[in-house]
């Protein structure tokens, strides 16, 4: 039987494998050029393991709002559904990290709908799957220009969320 090997610029360093949570399977990895850490695309989360072997970032896929790859700058930027500052990594040798990362984020989306009430008044409403536990959960993410105190937008988004959760069997 062939053993699965994470796609990267070579074998994944043992210290990195040891830093990953139990049960996490690395799918792709690349060295981060600024910190010297290692970005690991796992089955259930994205990780940055620092050069000293500590897991510096461990975020499940369903909290990744989006990602963009800038080939010219060789940088990968991740945004988060909780609104925390984007994470940017410089990956001089990215291997398949950008592609596999995209596949993992897309695998979390069960149903997605956009609510638009006009200029600067939109939100994305989704039911997503936690790839670690398999649990489904609802999410509302306001567009960057939308205001959190826009009650009609919030009401419309919650109405859509209720409908999507019903469709997914959560209600």
C-alpha positions in Angstrom: 0.0 0.0 0.0 1.4 3.5 -0.9 1.7 5.9 1.9 0.2 9.4 1.4 2.7 12.2 1.3 1.7 15.9 1.7 2.5 17.9 -1.4 5.4 20.3 -0.8 8.9 21.2 -1.7 10.1 17.9 -0.1 9.3 15.8 2.9 7.4 17.7 5.7 9.8 18.3 8.5 9.2 16.0 11.5 9.0 18.9 13.9 6.2 20.4 11.9 4.3 17.1 11.8 4.7 16.8 15.6 3.3 20.3 16.1 0.0 19.5 14.3 -3.0 18.5 16.3 -3.7 14.7 16.7 -5.6 13.4 13.7 -4.7 16.3 11.4 -3.5 15.1 8.0 -1.3 17.5 6.0 -2.3 17.8 2.4 0.1 20.5 1.2 2.8 22.7 2.7 5.3 25.5 2.0 7.9 27.4 3.9 6.9 31.0 4.8 9.6 33.3 3.6 9.4 36.0 6.2 9.1 34.1 9.5 10.7 30.9 8.4 7.7 29.0 9.6 5.8 26.4 7.6 2.3 26.9 6.2 0.4 23.6 6.4 -2.9 22.9 4.6 -4.5 20.2 6.6 -7.7 18.2 6.2 -9.5 20.2 8.9 -7.5 23.4 9.4 -4.8 25.8 8.1 -1.7 26.0 10.2 1.4 28.1 10.5 4.1 26.2 12.5 6.8 28.5 13.7 10.5 27.8 13.1 10.8 26.5 16.7 8.1 24.0 16.1 5.2 25.7 17.8 1.8 25.8 16.1 1.6 29.6 15.7 -1.8 29.6 13.8 -4.4 26.9 13.8 -7.7 28.0 12.2 -10.5 25.6 11.0 -11.5 26.0 7.4 -15.0 27.2 8.1 -13.6 30.4 9.6 -11.7 31.3 6.5 -13.7 33.9 4.6 -11.6 34.0 1.5 -8.1 33.7 0.2 -6.2 35.4 -2.7 -3.0 34.4 -4.3 -0.7 37.1 -5.8 1.6 35.2 -8.2 3.8 38.2 -8.8 4.4 38.9 -5.2 4.3 35.2 -4.3 2.0 36.0 -1.4 -1.1 34.4 0.0 -3.7 36.5 1.9 -6.4 34.9 4.0 -9.4 36.8 5.4 -11.5 35.6 8.3 -15.2 35.5 9.0 -14.8 37.0 12.4 -13.3 40.1 11.0 -9.8 39.7 12.5 -7.0 41.3 10.4 -6.1 39.4 7.2 -3.2 37.0 7.4 -0.5 37.4 4.7 2.2 34.9 3.9 5.1 35.2 1.5 5.6 31.7 -0.1 8.6 31.8 -2.5 8.1 28.1 -3.2 4.3 27.7 -2.8 4.1 24.1 -4.1 0.3 23.4 -4.3 -0.7 25.4 -1.2 -2.8 28.0 -3.0 -4.8 25.3 -4.9 -5.3 22.9 -2.1 -6.2 25.8 0.3 -8.9 26.9 -2.2 -10.3 23.3 -2.4 -10.5 23.1 1.4 -12.4 26.4 1.8 -14.8 25.5 -1.0 -15.4 22.1 0.6 -16.9 23.9 3.6 -19.6 25.7 1.7 -22.9 23.8 1.7 -25.3 26.6 0.7 -24.4 30.3 0.0 -26.6 33.2 -0.8 -25.9 37.0 -1.0 -28.3 39.5 0.5 -28.2 42.9 -1.3 -30.2 45.9 -0.2 -28.4 48.5 -2.3 -25.0 50.1 -2.5 -22.8 49.3 0.6 -25.6 47.2 2.0 -24.9 43.5 1.4 -24.0 40.4 3.3 -23.1 36.8 2.4 -25.2 34.2 4.2 -24.0 30.6 4.3 -24.3 27.2 5.8 -20.8 25.7 6.1 -19.4 22.5 7.3 -16.7 22.2 10.0 -14.4 19.8 8.2 -13.0 18.5 11.5 -16.3 17.5 13.1 -18.6 17.4 10.1 -21.0 19.7 12.0 -23.0 22.3 9.9 -23.2 25.9 11.0 -24.8 29.1 9.8 -22.8 32.2 9.1 -23.5 35.8 8.2 -20.6 37.9 6.9 -21.2 41.6 6.2 -19.5 43.1 3.1 -16.6 45.3 4.2 -18.5 48.5 3.4 -21.7 47.4 5.2 -22.6 48.8 8.6 -23.1 46.5 11.5 -25.9 48.7 12.8 -28.0 48.5 9.5 -31.1 46.9 11.0 -32.9 46.2 7.7 -29.8 44.4 6.3 -29.4 42.4 9.6 -33.1 41.4 9.5 -32.9 40.4 5.8 -29.7 38.4 6.5 -31.2 36.6 9.5 -34.3 35.8 7.4 -32.1 34.2 4.7 -30.0 32.4 7.4 -33.2 30.8 8.9 -34.3 29.6 5.4 -30.8 28.2 4.6 -30.5 26.5 7.9 -34.0 24.9 7.4 -32.9 23.7 3.9 -29.8 22.1 5.5 -31.8 20.4 8.2 -30.5 22.6 11.0 -33.9 23.8 12.1 
